[in-house]
Amino acid sequence: MMTSPVGDVLVCADEKDEDDWLFFPVDKVIANIANLSALEGLRFRNVYVTSRAIEKGSGNLFQHLYFNARITGGKVLHVSDYRESE
């Protein structure tokens, strides 16, 4: 049985980046992009990525995010493309 999506997720480069985005309205925050195991099994509606996460992220990070987005029907977006619940 598949679990339902957790909602929206914010992916930050590190804890400092997370502190800069505390106001962002998401259901879950991933603050350590070096640890891809935090993304294992994560189901999301939309995942928002900060500019610092884009700069510091690896190809494996984005491959993982886009693969999960295809499975869940979600989207991978920059934080500037925030979408209210549909």
C-alpha positions as CSV (number, residue, x, y, z in Angstrom):
1,M,0.0,0.0,0.0
2,M,1.4,3.4,-1.0
3,T,1.4,6.2,1.6
4,S,-0.2,9.4,0.7
5,P,1.9,12.5,-0.1
6,V,3.1,14.5,2.9
7,G,2.1,17.7,1.1
8,D,4.7,20.3,0.1
9,V,8.4,19.9,0.9
10,L,11.2,22.5,1.1
11,V,14.7,21.4,0.2
12,C,17.4,23.6,1.6
13,A,21.2,23.4,1.3
14,D,21.9,23.3,5.0
15,E,20.7,24.5,8.4
16,K,21.6,28.1,7.7
17,D,19.6,28.0,4.5
18,E,16.7,26.5,6.4
19,D,16.8,29.3,8.9
20,D,16.5,31.8,6.1
21,W,13.3,30.1,4.9
22,L,11.4,29.5,8.2
23,F,8.5,31.6,6.9
24,F,7.9,29.3,3.8
25,P,4.6,27.4,4.1
26,V,5.4,23.8,3.7
27,D,4.6,20.6,5.5
28,K,8.2,19.2,5.7
29,V,11.7,20.6,5.4
30,I,14.8,18.7,4.2
31,A,17.9,20.7,5.3
32,N,20.8,18.5,4.5
33,I,21.1,17.8,0.8
34,A,24.3,15.8,1.3
35,N,22.2,13.1,3.0
36,L,20.0,11.8,0.2
37,S,18.6,9.0,2.5
38,A,16.3,11.7,4.0
39,L,14.5,11.7,0.6
40,E,14.0,7.9,0.5
41,G,10.3,7.0,0.3
42,L,9.3,10.6,0.5
43,R,6.1,11.4,-1.3
44,F,5.2,15.0,-2.0
45,R,2.7,17.2,-3.8
46,N,5.3,19.8,-4.7
47,V,8.9,20.1,-3.7
48,Y,10.4,23.6,-3.5
49,V,14.2,24.0,-3.9
50,T,16.1,27.1,-2.6
51,S,18.7,28.8,-4.7
52,R,21.4,27.7,-2.4
53,A,20.2,24.1,-2.7
54,I,20.3,24.4,-6.5
55,E,23.9,25.8,-6.3
56,K,25.1,23.1,-3.9
57,G,23.0,20.2,-4.9
58,S,24.2,17.2,-6.9
59,G,22.9,15.6,-10.0
60,N,21.8,12.7,-7.8
61,L,19.7,15.1,-5.7
62,F,17.8,16.4,-8.7
63,Q,17.5,12.9,-10.3
64,H,15.9,11.7,-7.1
65,L,13.5,14.7,-6.8
66,Y,12.3,14.4,-10.4
67,F,12.0,10.6,-10.3
68,N,9.8,11.0,-7.2
69,A,7.8,13.8,-8.8
70,R,7.0,11.5,-11.7
71,I,5.8,8.7,-9.4
72,T,3.7,10.9,-7.2
73,G,2.4,13.3,-9.8
74,G,4.1,16.2,-8.0
75,K,6.3,19.0,-9.2
76,V,9.9,20.2,-8.5
77,L,9.8,24.0,-8.3
78,H,12.0,26.9,-7.2
79,V,10.8,28.6,-4.1
80,S,9.8,31.6,-6.2
81,D,7.2,29.5,-8.0
82,Y,5.2,28.8,-4.9
83,R,1.7,27.4,-5.6
84,E,-1.2,27.5,-3.1
85,S,-3.0,24.2,-2.5
86,E,-5.1,23.2,-5.5
